[in-house]
Structure formats: structure tokens, C-alpha cells
Amino acid sequence: MFGPVEHPWLDPLWARLLLVSACAGWTCVEYFFGSVTWVYIMGAITLYAGWAYLISYQGPDVPDRKTRPRMSEDDT
């Protein structure tokens, strides 16, 4: 549905942890300010990011890894 999430920039674990932590932090900010709808939205994004980038992420050593194609100058 969304396509492969593997990208060379996200290969280091620290980058993926930073991404998921930023989503979780923003969920906490929305909870602190009482925006219930945004808590649910950001919570869902955080759960998806955790699953996609921490649990099922295929690193560069996986031979059948699919990455997003690079955009050429004609695609813009």
C-alpha cells in the first residue's frame, strides 16, 4: 500500500530510533495539550513507524531488499 520503507538514509539504527522517538514525543506533546484527536492520529503514526522502522525493517545486508526508486530529473 505505502511501498517499501527501506531507504539508505534510514539504514543506521540511530536514524530509525530518532524518527520513532520524534513521533512518540509529538504524541506526548499533543496529550499534554489535550488534543485527543491528534493523540490518536500521532499514536497511530508512532505505532506504524515503530513497526515499519524497528521491527520489519530490512537492512542493507538482506539480498531481496526493495528500496524506493530514485527520482530522476524528469519526474519532478
PQR file of N, CA, C, O and H, with PARSE charges and radii, in Angstrom:
ATOM      1  N   MET A   1       0.819  -1.187   0.000 -0.4000 1.5000
ATOM      2  CA  MET A   1       0.000   0.000   0.000 -0.0000 2.0000
ATOM      3  C   MET A   1       0.869   1.259   0.000  0.5500 1.7000
ATOM      4  O   MET A   1       0.692   2.122  -0.860 -0.5500 1.4000
ATOM      5  N   PHE A   2       1.790   1.380   0.934 -0.4000 1.5000
ATOM      6  CA  PHE A   2       2.648   2.551   1.004 -0.0000 2.0000
ATOM      7  C   PHE A   2       3.954   2.354   0.265  0.5500 1.7000
ATOM      8  O   PHE A   2       4.680   3.324   0.045 -0.5500 1.4000
ATOM      9  H   PHE A   2       1.934   0.679   1.633  0.4000 1.0000
ATOM     10  N   GLY A   3       4.276   1.147  -0.120 -0.4000 1.5000
ATOM     11  CA  GLY A   3       5.534   0.866  -0.791 -0.0000 2.0000
ATOM     12  C   GLY A   3       6.615   0.521   0.226  0.5500 1.7000
ATOM     13  O   GLY A   3       6.369   0.528   1.433 -0.5500 1.4000
ATOM     14  H   GLY A   3       3.686   0.360   0.059  0.4000 1.0000
ATOM     15  N   PRO A   4       7.790   0.227  -0.260 -0.5600 1.5000
ATOM     16  CA  PRO A   4       8.869  -0.146   0.658  0.2800 2.0000
ATOM     17  C   PRO A   4       9.307   1.053   1.492  0.5500 1.7000
ATOM     18  O   PRO A   4       9.332   2.187   1.013 -0.5500 1.4000
ATOM     19  N   VAL A   5       9.651   0.781   2.746 -0.4000 1.5000
ATOM     20  CA  VAL A   5      10.093   1.851   3.654 -0.0000 2.0000
ATOM     21  C   VAL A   5      11.609   1.898   3.758  0.5500 1.7000
ATOM     22  O   VAL A   5      12.158   2.790   4.404 -0.5500 1.4000
ATOM     23  H   VAL A   5       9.631  -0.140   3.135  0.4000 1.0000
ATOM     24  N   GLU A   6      12.292   0.945   3.130 -0.4000 1.5000
ATOM     25  CA  GLU A   6      13.747   0.910   3.198 -0.0000 2.0000
ATOM     26  C   GLU A   6      14.350   2.048   2.395  0.5500 1.7000
ATOM     27  O   GLU A   6      13.977   2.282   1.246 -0.5500 1.4000
ATOM     28  H   GLU A   6      11.847   0.220   2.605  0.4000 1.0000
ATOM     29  N   HIS A   7      15.267   2.738   3.002 -0.4000 1.5000
ATOM     30  CA  HIS A   7      15.976   3.824   2.343 -0.0000 2.0000
ATOM     31  C   HIS A   7      17.379   3.865   2.924  0.5500 1.7000
ATOM     32  O   HIS A   7      17.549   3.669   4.128 -0.5500 1.4000
ATOM     33  H   HIS A   7      15.570   2.548   3.936  0.4000 1.0000
ATOM     34  N   PRO A   8      18.384   4.115   2.102 -0.5600 1.5000
ATOM     35  CA  PRO A   8      19.760   4.115   2.622  0.2800 2.0000
ATOM     36  C   PRO A   8      19.987   5.090   3.774  0.5500 1.7000
ATOM     37  O   PRO A   8      20.842   4.835   4.623 -0.5500 1.4000
ATOM     38  N   TRP A   9      19.255   6.186   3.828 -0.4000 1.5000
ATOM     39  CA  TRP A   9      19.422   7.139   4.919 -0.0000 2.0000
ATOM     40  C   TRP A   9      18.976   6.545   6.244  0.5500 1.7000
ATOM     41  O   TRP A   9      19.475   6.927   7.302 -0.5500 1.4000
ATOM     42  H   TRP A   9      18.560   6.393   3.139  0.4000 1.0000
ATOM     43  N   LEU A  10      18.026   5.599   6.184 -0.4000 1.5000
ATOM     44  CA  LEU A  10      17.490   5.005   7.407 -0.0000 2.0000
ATOM     45  C   LEU A  10      18.189   3.703   7.795  0.5500 1.7000
ATOM     46  O   LEU A  10      17.737   3.026   8.719 -0.5500 1.4000
ATOM     47  H   LEU A  10      17.620   5.289   5.324  0.4000 1.0000
ATOM     48  N   ASP A  11      19.262   3.339   7.127 -0.4000 1.5000
ATOM     49  CA  ASP A  11      19.966   2.109   7.476 -0.0000 2.0000
ATOM     50  C   ASP A  11      20.574   2.129   8.877  0.5500 1.7000
ATOM     51  O   ASP A  11      20.501   1.108   9.561 -0.5500 1.4000
ATOM     52  H   ASP A  11      19.629   3.889   6.377  0.4000 1.0000
ATOM     53  N   PRO A  12      21.167   3.224   9.343 -0.5600 1.5000
ATOM     54  CA  PRO A  12      21.674   3.207  10.722  0.2800 2.0000
ATOM     55  C   PRO A  12      20.520   3.151  11.728  0.5500 1.7000
ATOM     56  O   PRO A  12      19.489   3.798  11.546 -0.5500 1.4000
ATOM     57  N   LEU A  13      20.713   2.379  12.771 -0.4000 1.5000
ATOM     58  CA  LEU A  13      19.665   2.221  13.781 -0.0000 2.0000
ATOM     59  C   LEU A  13      19.336   3.543  14.456  0.5500 1.7000
ATOM     60  O   LEU A  13      18.178   3.787  14.796 -0.5500 1.4000
ATOM     61  H   LEU A  13      21.551   1.854  12.918  0.4000 1.0000
ATOM     62  N   TRP A  14      20.332   4.403  14.657 -0.4000 1.5000
ATOM     63  CA  TRP A  14      20.081   5.661  15.358 -0.0000 2.0000
ATOM     64  C   TRP A  14      19.106   6.546  14.590  0.5500 1.7000
ATOM     65  O   TRP A  14      18.326   7.274  15.203 -0.5500 1.4000
ATOM     66  H   TRP A  14      21.273   4.205  14.380  0.4000 1.0000
ATOM     67  N   ALA A  15      19.135   6.498  13.272 -0.4000 1.5000
ATOM     68  CA  ALA A  15      18.221   7.319  12.475 -0.0000 2.0000
ATOM     69  C   ALA A  15      16.786   6.831  12.627  0.5500 1.7000
ATOM     70  O   ALA A  15      15.859   7.635  12.728 -0.5500 1.4000
ATOM     71  H   ALA A  15      19.768   5.907  12.774  0.4000 1.0000
ATOM     72  N   ARG A  16      16.605   5.521  12.642 -0.4000 1.5000
ATOM     73  CA  ARG A  16      15.258   4.974  12.806 -0.0000 2.0000
ATOM     74  C   ARG A  16      14.733   5.202  14.213  0.5500 1.7000
ATOM     75  O   ARG A  16      13.547   5.474  14.399 -0.5500 1.4000
ATOM     76  H   ARG A  16      17.357   4.868  12.559  0.4000 1.0000
ATOM     77  N   LEU A  17      15.614   5.090  15.213 -0.4000 1.5000
ATOM     78  CA  LEU A  17      15.204   5.374  16.588 -0.0000 2.0000
ATOM     79  C   LEU A  17      14.832   6.848  16.752  0.5500 1.7000
ATOM     80  O   LEU A  17      13.876   7.176  17.454 -0.5500 1.4000
ATOM     81  H   LEU A  17      16.577   4.869  15.063  0.4000 1.0000
ATOM     82  N   LEU A  18      15.578   7.719  16.111 -0.4000 1.5000
ATOM     83  CA  LEU A  18      15.288   9.149  16.172 -0.0000 2.0000
ATOM     84  C   LEU A  18      13.924   9.452  15.552  0.5500 1.7000
ATOM     85  O   LEU A  18      13.162  10.255  16.090 -0.5500 1.4000
ATOM     86  H   LEU A  18      16.354   7.452  15.540  0.4000 1.0000
ATOM     87  N   LEU A  19      13.618   8.820  14.437 -0.4000 1.5000
ATOM     88  CA  LEU A  19      12.344   9.025  13.770 -0.0000 2.0000
ATOM     89  C   LEU A  19      11.175   8.578  14.642  0.5500 1.7000
ATOM     90  O   LEU A  19      10.200   9.312  14.803 -0.5500 1.4000
ATOM     91  H   LEU A  19      14.237   8.167  14.000  0.4000 1.0000
ATOM     92  N   VAL A  20      11.273   7.382  15.200 -0.4000 1.5000
ATOM     93  CA  VAL A  20      10.197   6.858  16.040 -0.0000 2.0000
ATOM     94  C   VAL A  20      10.092   7.669  17.332  0.5500 1.7000
ATOM     95  O   VAL A  20       8.986   7.917  17.813 -0.5500 1.4000
ATOM     96  H   VAL A  20      12.065   6.786  15.069  0.4000 1.0000
ATOM     97  N   SER A  21      11.219   8.080  17.897 -0.4000 1.5000
ATOM     98  CA  SER A  21      11.200   8.891  19.121 -0.0000 2.0000
ATOM     99  C   SER A  21      10.563  10.257  18.881  0.5500 1.7000
ATOM    100  O   SER A  21       9.843  10.765  19.741 -0.5500 1.4000
ATOM    101  H   SER A  21      12.117   7.878  17.507  0.4000 1.0000
ATOM    102  N   ALA A  22      10.820  10.845  17.735 -0.4000 1.5000
ATOM    103  CA  ALA A  22      10.199  12.134  17.412 -0.0000 2.0000
ATOM    104  C   ALA A  22       8.680  11.995  17.306  0.5500 1.7000
ATOM    105  O   ALA A  22       7.941  12.863  17.768 -0.5500 1.4000
ATOM    106  H   ALA A  22      11.405  10.433  17.037  0.4000 1.0000
ATOM    107  N   CYS A  23       8.224  10.914  16.705 -0.4000 1.5000
ATOM    108  CA  CYS A  23       6.779  10.676  16.619 -0.0000 2.0000
ATOM    109  C   CYS A  23       6.177  10.463  18.000  0.5500 1.7000
ATOM    110  O   CYS A  23       5.111  10.998  18.305 -0.5500 1.4000
ATOM    111  H   CYS A  23       8.824  10.208  16.329  0.4000 1.0000
ATOM    112  N   ALA A  24       6.854   9.687  18.832 -0.4000 1.5000
ATOM    113  CA  ALA A  24       6.359   9.439  20.188 -0.0000 2.0000
ATOM    114  C   ALA A  24       6.372  10.720  21.013  0.5500 1.7000
ATOM    115  O   ALA A  24       5.452  10.967  21.792 -0.5500 1.4000
ATOM    116  H   ALA A  24       7.720   9.253  18.584  0.4000 1.0000
ATOM    117  N   GLY A  25       7.400  11.527  20.848 -0.4000 1.5000
ATOM    118  CA  GLY A  25       7.468  12.793  21.556 -0.0000 2.0000
ATOM    119  C   GLY A  25       6.339  13.731  21.163  0.5500 1.7000
ATOM    120  O   GLY A  25       5.758  14.409  22.010 -0.5500 1.4000
ATOM    121  H   GLY A  25       8.148  11.327  20.215  0.4000 1.0000
ATOM    122  N   TRP A  26       6.034  13.765  19.873 -0.4000 1.5000
ATOM    123  CA  TRP A  26       4.948  14.624  19.423 -0.0000 2.0000
ATOM    124  C   TRP A  26       3.605  14.110  19.938  0.5500 1.7000
ATOM    125  O   TRP A  26       2.707  14.905  20.216 -0.5500 1.4000
ATOM    126  H   TRP A  26       6.506  13.214  19.185  0.4000 1.0000
ATOM    127  N   THR A  27       3.460  12.809  20.066 -0.4000 1.5000
ATOM    128  CA  THR A  27       2.249  12.249  20.658 -0.0000 2.0000
ATOM    129  C   THR A  27       2.097  12.720  22.100  0.5500 1.7000
ATOM    130  O   THR A  27       0.995  13.054  22.533 -0.5500 1.4000
ATOM    131  H   THR A  27       4.189  12.163  19.840  0.4000 1.0000
ATOM    132  N   CYS A  28       3.188  12.748  22.833 -0.4000 1.5000
ATOM    133  CA  CYS A  28       3.152  13.219  24.223 -0.0000 2.0000
ATOM    134  C   CYS A  28       2.817  14.709  24.297  0.5500 1.7000
ATOM    135  O   CYS A  28       2.096  15.134  25.200 -0.5500 1.4000
ATOM    136  H   CYS A  28       4.084  12.476  22.481  0.4000 1.0000
ATOM    137  N   VAL A  29       3.327  15.498  23.365 -0.4000 1.5000
ATOM    138  CA  VAL A  29       3.007  16.928  23.331 -0.0000 2.0000
ATOM    139  C   VAL A  29       1.515  17.129  23.114  0.5500 1.7000
ATOM    140  O   VAL A  29       0.888  17.941  23.794 -0.5500 1.4000
ATOM    141  H   VAL A  29       3.913  15.153  22.632  0.4000 1.0000
ATOM    142  N   GLU A  30       0.950  16.395  22.173 -0.4000 1.5000
ATOM    143  CA  GLU A  30      -0.483  16.515  21.910 -0.0000 2.0000
ATOM    144  C   GLU A  30      -1.303  16.062  23.117  0.5500 1.7000
ATOM    145  O   GLU A  30      -2.341  16.654  23.412 -0.5500 1.4000
ATOM    146  H   GLU A  30       1.459  15.736  21.620  0.4000 1.0000
ATOM    147  N   TYR A  31      -0.857  15.036  23.807 -0.4000 1.5000
ATOM    148  CA  TYR A  31      -1.547  14.582  25.011 -0.0000 2.0000
ATOM    149  C   TYR A  31      -1.484  15.648  26.103  0.5500 1.7000
ATOM    150  O   TYR A  31      -2.468  15.881  26.805 -0.5500 1.4000
ATOM    151  H   TYR A  31      -0.013  14.556  23.567  0.4000 1.0000
ATOM    152  N   PHE A  32      -0.340  16.285  26.243 -0.4000 1.5000
ATOM    153  CA  PHE A  32      -0.158  17.323  27.254 -0.0000 2.0000
ATOM    154  C   PHE A  32      -1.104  18.497  27.019  0.5500 1.7000
ATOM    155  O   PHE A  32      -1.644  19.056  27.973 -0.5500 1.4000
ATOM    156  H   PHE A  32       0.460  16.095  25.673  0.4000 1.0000
ATOM    157  N   PHE A  33      -1.307  18.874  25.761 -0.4000 1.5000
ATOM    158  CA  PHE A  33      -2.185  19.987  25.446 -0.0000 2.0000
ATOM    159  C   PHE A  33      -3.646  19.574  25.305  0.5500 1.7000
ATOM    160  O   PHE A  33      -4.496  20.428  25.052 -0.5500 1.4000
ATOM    161  H   PHE A  33      -0.868  18.420  24.986  0.4000 1.0000
ATOM    162  N   GLY A  34      -3.959  18.299  25.460 -0.4000 1.5000
ATOM    163  CA  GLY A  34      -5.344  17.842  25.488 -0.0000 2.0000
ATOM    164  C   GLY A  34      -6.011  17.683  24.139  0.5500 1.7000
ATOM    165  O   GLY A  34      -7.240  17.700  24.060 -0.5500 1.4000
ATOM    166  H   GLY A  34      -3.269  17.606  25.665  0.4000 1.0000
ATOM    167  N   SER A  35      -5.261  17.533  23.100 -0.4000 1.5000
ATOM    168  CA  SER A  35      -5.833  17.336  21.763 -0.0000 2.0000
ATOM    169  C   SER A  35      -6.021  15.843  21.518  0.5500 1.7000
ATOM    170  O   SER A  35      -5.139  15.171  20.983 -0.5500 1.4000
ATOM    171  H   SER A  35      -4.263  17.519  23.164  0.4000 1.0000
ATOM    172  N   VAL A  36      -7.165  15.345  21.911 -0.4000 1.5000
ATOM    173  CA  VAL A  36      -7.409  13.901  21.887 -0.0000 2.0000
ATOM    174  C   VAL A  36      -7.355  13.338  20.469  0.5500 1.7000
ATOM    175  O   VAL A  36      -6.797  12.262  20.252 -0.5500 1.4000
ATOM    176  H   VAL A  36      -7.881  15.890  22.345  0.4000 1.0000
ATOM    177  N   THR A  37      -7.924  14.047  19.515 -0.4000 1.5000
ATOM    178  CA  THR A  37      -7.911  13.557  18.137 -0.0000 2.0000
ATOM    179  C   THR A  37      -6.489  13.414  17.625  0.5500 1.7000
ATOM    180  O   THR A  37      -6.147  12.414  16.994 -0.5500 1.4000
ATOM    181  H   THR A  37      -8.377  14.921  19.692  0.4000 1.0000
ATOM    182  N   TRP A  38      -5.648  14.430  17.900 -0.4000 1.5000
ATOM    183  CA  TRP A  38      -4.266  14.370  17.437 -0.0000 2.0000
ATOM    184  C   TRP A  38      -3.460  13.334  18.202  0.5500 1.7000
ATOM    185  O   TRP A  38      -2.488  12.796  17.670 -0.5500 1.4000
ATOM    186  H   TRP A  38      -5.926  15.243  18.413  0.4000 1.0000
ATOM    187  N   VAL A  39      -3.838  13.048  19.425 -0.4000 1.5000
ATOM    188  CA  VAL A  39      -3.176  11.967  20.163 -0.0000 2.0000
ATOM    189  C   VAL A  39      -3.411  10.640  19.453  0.5500 1.7000
ATOM    190  O   VAL A  39      -2.487   9.843  19.296 -0.5500 1.4000
ATOM    191  H   VAL A  39      -4.627  13.485  19.857  0.4000 1.0000
ATOM    192  N   TYR A  40      -4.644  10.406  19.026 -0.4000 1.5000
ATOM    193  CA  TYR A  40      -4.942   9.166  18.301 -0.0000 2.0000
ATOM    194  C   TYR A  40      -4.218   9.109  16.955  0.5500 1.7000
ATOM    195  O   TYR A  40      -3.682   8.069  16.573 -0.5500 1.4000
ATOM    196  H   TYR A  40      -5.395  11.053  19.153  0.4000 1.0000
ATOM    197  N   ILE A  41      -4.209  10.228  16.247 -0.4000 1.5000
ATOM    198  CA  ILE A  41      -3.546  10.253  14.944 -0.0000 2.0000
ATOM    199  C   ILE A  41      -2.043  10.021  15.098  0.5500 1.7000
ATOM    200  O   ILE A  41      -1.467   9.171  14.418 -0.5500 1.4000
ATOM    201  H   ILE A  41      -4.645  11.073  16.558  0.4000 1.0000
ATOM    202  N   MET A  42      -1.412  10.781  15.995 -0.4000 1.5000
ATOM    203  CA  MET A  42       0.035  10.642  16.185 -0.0000 2.0000
ATOM    204  C   MET A  42       0.385   9.298  16.822  0.5500 1.7000
ATOM    205  O   MET A  42       1.446   8.741  16.542 -0.5500 1.4000
ATOM    206  H   MET A  42      -1.880  11.472  16.547  0.4000 1.0000
ATOM    207  N   GLY A  43      -0.485   8.780  17.666 -0.4000 1.5000
ATOM    208  CA  GLY A  43      -0.260   7.450  18.233 -0.0000 2.0000
ATOM    209  C   GLY A  43      -0.252   6.383  17.155  0.5500 1.7000
ATOM    210  O   GLY A  43       0.570   5.468  17.180 -0.5500 1.4000
ATOM    211  H   GLY A  43      -1.347   9.233  17.894  0.4000 1.0000
ATOM    212  N   ALA A  44      -1.173   6.505  16.210 -0.4000 1.5000
ATOM    213  CA  ALA A  44      -1.214   5.546  15.100 -0.0000 2.0000
ATOM    214  C   ALA A  44       0.036   5.674  14.229  0.5500 1.7000
ATOM    215  O   ALA A  44       0.598   4.669  13.795 -0.5500 1.4000
ATOM    216  H   ALA A  44      -1.841   7.248  16.190  0.4000 1.0000
ATOM    217  N   ILE A  45       0.468   6.910  13.974 -0.4000 1.5000
ATOM    218  CA  ILE A  45       1.682   7.114  13.186 -0.0000 2.0000
ATOM    219  C   ILE A  45       2.892   6.545  13.925  0.5500 1.7000
ATOM    220  O   ILE A  45       3.764   5.931  13.309 -0.5500 1.4000
ATOM    221  H   ILE A  45       0.011   7.726  14.326  0.4000 1.0000
ATOM    222  N   THR A  46       2.948   6.747  15.233 -0.4000 1.5000
ATOM    223  CA  THR A  46       4.060   6.221  16.032 -0.0000 2.0000
ATOM    224  C   THR A  46       4.076   4.699  16.007  0.5500 1.7000
ATOM    225  O   THR A  46       5.137   4.090  15.867 -0.5500 1.4000
ATOM    226  H   THR A  46       2.240   7.246  15.733  0.4000 1.0000
ATOM    227  N   LEU A  47       2.912   4.084  16.143 -0.4000 1.5000
ATOM    228  CA  LEU A  47       2.854   2.619  16.094 -0.0000 2.0000
ATOM    229  C   LEU A  47       3.278   2.095  14.725  0.5500 1.7000
ATOM    230  O   LEU A  47       4.016   1.113  14.640 -0.5500 1.4000
ATOM    231  H   LEU A  47       2.050   4.578  16.256  0.4000 1.0000
ATOM    232  N   TYR A  48       2.820   2.738  13.654 -0.4000 1.5000
ATOM    233  CA  TYR A  48       3.218   2.306  12.322 -0.0000 2.0000
ATOM    234  C   TYR A  48       4.720   2.489  12.111  0.5500 1.7000
ATOM    235  O   TYR A  48       5.385   1.612  11.561 -0.5500 1.4000
ATOM    236  H   TYR A  48       2.220   3.536  13.723  0.4000 1.0000
ATOM    237  N   ALA A  49       5.247   3.624  12.548 -0.4000 1.5000
ATOM    238  CA  ALA A  49       6.683   3.875  12.389 -0.0000 2.0000
ATOM    239  C   ALA A  49       7.498   2.868  13.194  0.5500 1.7000
ATOM    240  O   ALA A  49       8.524   2.382  12.717 -0.5500 1.4000
ATOM    241  H   ALA A  49       4.706   4.337  12.996  0.4000 1.0000
ATOM    242  N   GLY A  50       7.059   2.553  14.393 -0.4000 1.5000
ATOM    243  CA  GLY A  50       7.759   1.555  15.200 -0.0000 2.0000
ATOM    244  C   GLY A  50       7.763   0.193  14.531  0.5500 1.7000
ATOM    245  O   GLY A  50       8.777  -0.505  14.523 -0.5500 1.4000
ATOM    246  H   GLY A  50       6.226   2.948  14.781  0.4000 1.0000
ATOM    247  N   TRP A  51       6.625  -0.177  13.973 -0.4000 1.5000
ATOM    248  CA  TRP A  51       6.554  -1.476  13.302 -0.0000 2.0000
ATOM    249  C   TRP A  51       7.399  -1.477  12.028  0.5500 1.7000
ATOM    250  O   TRP A  51       8.157  -2.414  11.782 -0.5500 1.4000
ATOM    251  H   TRP A  51       5.801   0.390  13.979  0.4000 1.0000
ATOM    252  N   ALA A  52       7.263  -0.421  11.220 -0.4000 1.5000
ATOM    253  CA  ALA A  52       7.929  -0.387   9.917 -0.0000 2.0000
ATOM    254  C   ALA A  52       9.432  -0.186  10.036  0.5500 1.7000
ATOM    255  O   ALA A  52      10.194  -0.800   9.289 -0.5500 1.4000
ATOM    256  H   ALA A  52       6.647   0.340  11.420  0.4000 1.0000
ATOM    257  N   TYR A  53       9.876   0.668  10.966 -0.4000 1.5000
ATOM    258  CA  TYR A  53      11.291   1.040  11.010 -0.0000 2.0000
ATOM    259  C   TYR A  53      12.092   0.304  12.069  0.5500 1.7000
ATOM    260  O   TYR A  53      13.321   0.300  12.007 -0.5500 1.4000
ATOM    261  H   TYR A  53       9.256   1.166  11.572  0.4000 1.0000
ATOM    262  N   LEU A  54      11.439  -0.316  13.032 -0.4000 1.5000
ATOM    263  CA  LEU A  54      12.189  -1.029  14.062 -0.0000 2.0000
ATOM    264  C   LEU A  54      11.986  -2.538  14.017  0.5500 1.7000
ATOM    265  O   LEU A  54      12.912  -3.292  14.316 -0.5500 1.4000
ATOM    266  H   LEU A  54      10.440  -0.313  13.082  0.4000 1.0000
ATOM    267  N   ILE A  55      10.807  -2.985  13.653 -0.4000 1.5000
ATOM    268  CA  ILE A  55      10.519  -4.421  13.702 -0.0000 2.0000
ATOM    269  C   ILE A  55      10.734  -5.084  12.342  0.5500 1.7000
ATOM    270  O   ILE A  55      11.447  -6.083  12.247 -0.5500 1.4000
ATOM    271  H   ILE A  55      10.054  -2.373  13.411  0.4000 1.0000
ATOM    272  N   SER A  56      10.125  -4.536  11.291 -0.4000 1.5000
ATOM    273  CA  SER A  56      10.181  -5.222   9.992 -0.0000 2.0000
ATOM    274  C   SER A  56      11.146  -4.579   9.003  0.5500 1.7000
ATOM    275  O   SER A  56      11.110  -4.921   7.821 -0.5500 1.4000
ATOM    276  H   SER A  56       9.546  -3.724  11.368  0.4000 1.0000
ATOM    277  N   TYR A  57      11.991  -3.680   9.430 -0.4000 1.5000
ATOM    278  CA  TYR A  57      12.934  -3.010   8.535 -0.0000 2.0000
ATOM    279  C   TYR A  57      13.993  -3.997   8.069  0.5500 1.7000
ATOM    280  O   TYR A  57      14.575  -4.721   8.876 -0.5500 1.4000
ATOM    281  H   TYR A  57      12.020  -3.402  10.390  0.4000 1.0000
ATOM    282  N   GLN A  58      14.239  -4.022   6.763 -0.4000 1.5000
ATOM    283  CA  GLN A  58      15.268  -4.896   6.202 -0.0000 2.0000
ATOM    284  C   GLN A  58      16.508  -4.057   5.926  0.5500 1.7000
ATOM    285  O   GLN A  58      16.472  -3.115   5.134 -0.5500 1.4000
ATOM    286  H   GLN A  58      13.766  -3.434   6.108  0.4000 1.0000
ATOM    287  N   GLY A  59      17.578  -4.400   6.572 -0.4000 1.5000
ATOM    288  CA  GLY A  59      18.818  -3.653   6.418 -0.0000 2.0000
ATOM    289  C   GLY A  59      19.478  -3.886   5.082  0.5500 1.7000
ATOM    290  O   GLY A  59      18.952  -4.619   4.245 -0.5500 1.4000
ATOM    291  H   GLY A  59      17.608  -5.165   7.215  0.4000 1.0000
ATOM    292  N   PRO A  60      20.639  -3.262   4.869 -0.5600 1.5000
ATOM    293  CA  PRO A  60      21.311  -3.380   3.572  0.2800 2.0000
ATOM    294  C   PRO A  60      21.894  -4.761   3.306  0.5500 1.7000
ATOM    295  O   PRO A  60      22.268  -5.054   2.171 -0.5500 1.4000
ATOM    296  N   ASP A  61      21.982  -5.615   4.318 -0.4000 1.5000
ATOM    297  CA  ASP A  61      22.559  -6.943   4.119 -0.0000 2.0000
ATOM    298  C   ASP A  61      21.533  -7.976   3.647  0.5500 1.7000
ATOM    299  O   ASP A  61      21.903  -9.120   3.384 -0.5500 1.4000
ATOM    300  H   ASP A  61      21.678  -5.376   5.241  0.4000 1.0000
ATOM    301  N   VAL A  62      20.271  -7.609   3.535 -0.4000 1.5000
ATOM    302  CA  VAL A  62      19.234  -8.526   3.046 -0.0000 2.0000
ATOM    303  C   VAL A  62      19.258  -8.505   1.519  0.5500 1.7000
ATOM    304  O   VAL A  62      19.082  -7.446   0.917 -0.5500 1.4000
ATOM    305  H   VAL A  62      19.970  -6.680   3.749  0.4000 1.0000
ATOM    306  N   PRO A  63      19.474  -9.674   0.877 -0.5600 1.5000
ATOM    307  CA  PRO A  63      19.646  -9.682  -0.585  0.2800 2.0000
ATOM    308  C   PRO A  63      18.388  -9.306  -1.375  0.5500 1.7000
ATOM    309  O   PRO A  63      18.505  -8.727  -2.455 -0.5500 1.4000
ATOM    310  N   ASP A  64      17.194  -9.616  -0.871 -0.4000 1.5000
ATOM    311  CA  ASP A  64      15.981  -9.312  -1.631 -0.0000 2.0000
ATOM    312  C   ASP A  64      15.306  -8.029  -1.156  0.5500 1.7000
ATOM    313  O   ASP A  64      14.090  -7.882  -1.280 -0.5500 1.4000
ATOM    314  H   ASP A  64      17.099 -10.086   0.007  0.4000 1.0000
ATOM    315  N   ARG A  65      16.070  -7.128  -0.628 -0.4000 1.5000
ATOM    316  CA  ARG A  65      15.548  -5.845  -0.138 -0.0000 2.0000
ATOM    317  C   ARG A  65      15.082  -4.988  -1.302  0.5500 1.7000
ATOM    318  O   ARG A  65      15.762  -4.895  -2.323 -0.5500 1.4000
ATOM    319  H   ARG A  65      17.057  -7.247  -0.528  0.4000 1.0000
ATOM    320  N   LYS A  66      13.914  -4.358  -1.147 -0.4000 1.5000
ATOM    321  CA  LYS A  66      13.373  -3.461  -2.160 -0.0000 2.0000
ATOM    322  C   LYS A  66      13.437  -2.042  -1.601  0.5500 1.7000
ATOM    323  O   LYS A  66      12.949  -1.779  -0.502 -0.5500 1.4000
ATOM    324  H   LYS A  66      13.361  -4.434  -0.317  0.4000 1.0000
ATOM    325  N   THR A  67      14.027  -1.152  -2.344 -0.4000 1.5000
ATOM    326  CA  THR A  67      14.068   0.247  -1.942 -0.0000 2.0000
ATOM    327  C   THR A  67      13.266   1.084  -2.918  0.5500 1.7000
ATOM    328  O   THR A  67      12.963   0.653  -4.030 -0.5500 1.4000
ATOM    329  H   THR A  67      14.423  -1.366  -3.237  0.4000 1.0000
ATOM    330  N   ARG A  68      12.934   2.264  -2.491 -0.4000 1.5000
ATOM    331  CA  ARG A  68      12.207   3.170  -3.386 -0.0000 2.0000
ATOM    332  C   ARG A  68      13.135   3.597  -4.519  0.5500 1.7000
ATOM    333  O   ARG A  68      14.320   3.839  -4.289 -0.5500 1.4000
ATOM    334  H   ARG A  68      13.179   2.614  -1.587  0.4000 1.0000
ATOM    335  N   PRO A  69      12.613   3.691  -5.734 -0.5600 1.5000
ATOM    336  CA  PRO A  69      13.464   4.147  -6.842  0.2800 2.0000
ATOM    337  C   PRO A  69      13.806   5.620  -6.674  0.5500 1.7000
ATOM    338  O   PRO A  69      13.014   6.398  -6.141 -0.5500 1.4000
ATOM    339  N   ARG A  70      14.976   5.986  -7.129 -0.4000 1.5000
ATOM    340  CA  ARG A  70      15.388   7.386  -7.057 -0.0000 2.0000
ATOM    341  C   ARG A  70      14.619   8.191  -8.098  0.5500 1.7000
ATOM    342  O   ARG A  70      14.316   7.708  -9.189 -0.5500 1.4000
ATOM    343  H   ARG A  70      15.619   5.354  -7.563  0.4000 1.0000
ATOM    344  N   MET A  71      14.315   9.424  -7.732 -0.4000 1.5000
ATOM    345  CA  MET A  71      13.629  10.307  -8.679 -0.0000 2.0000
ATOM    346  C   MET A  71      14.635  10.847  -9.680  0.5500 1.7000
ATOM    347  O   MET A  71      15.732  11.267  -9.312 -0.5500 1.4000
ATOM    348  H   MET A  71      14.562   9.816  -6.846  0.4000 1.0000
ATOM    349  N   SER A  72      14.257  10.831 -10.932 -0.4000 1.5000
ATOM    350  CA  SER A  72      15.115  11.424 -11.949 -0.0000 2.0000
ATOM    351  C   SER A  72      14.687  12.876 -12.154  0.5500 1.7000
ATOM    352  O   SER A  72      13.693  13.324 -11.582 -0.5500 1.4000
ATOM    353  H   SER A  72      13.365  10.490 -11.231  0.4000 1.0000
ATOM    354  N   GLU A  73      15.428  13.592 -12.957 -0.4000 1.5000
ATOM    355  CA  GLU A  73      15.097  14.989 -13.220 -0.0000 2.0000
ATOM    356  C   GLU A  73      13.769  15.118 -13.966  0.5500 1.7000
ATOM    357  O   GLU A  73      13.115  16.158 -13.881 -0.5500 1.4000
ATOM    358  H   GLU A  73      16.236  13.228 -13.422  0.4000 1.0000
ATOM    359  N   ASP A  74      13.361  14.075 -14.695 -0.4000 1.5000
ATOM    360  CA  ASP A  74      12.121  14.131 -15.455 -0.0000 2.0000
ATOM    361  C   ASP A  74      10.894  13.924 -14.591  0.5500 1.7000
ATOM    362  O   ASP A  74       9.790  14.278 -15.006 -0.5500 1.4000
ATOM    363  H   ASP A  74      13.893  13.230 -14.764  0.4000 1.0000
ATOM    364  N   ASP A  75      11.052  13.354 -13.383 -0.4000 1.5000
ATOM    365  CA  ASP A  75       9.916  13.038 -12.514 -0.0000 2.0000
ATOM    366  C   ASP A  75       9.423  14.234 -11.725  0.5500 1.7000
ATOM    367  O   ASP A  75       8.362  14.152 -11.106 -0.5500 1.4000
ATOM    368  H   ASP A  75      11.949  13.067 -13.045  0.4000 1.0000
ATOM    369  N   THR A  76      10.136  15.324 -11.722 -0.4000 1.5000
ATOM    370  CA  THR A  76       9.731  16.466 -10.899 -0.0000 2.0000
ATOM    371  C   THR A  76       8.663  17.299 -11.513  0.5500 1.7000
ATOM    372  O   THR A  76       8.234  18.289 -10.921 -0.5500 1.4000
ATOM    373  H   THR A  76      10.997  15.391 -12.226  0.4000 1.0000
TER
END
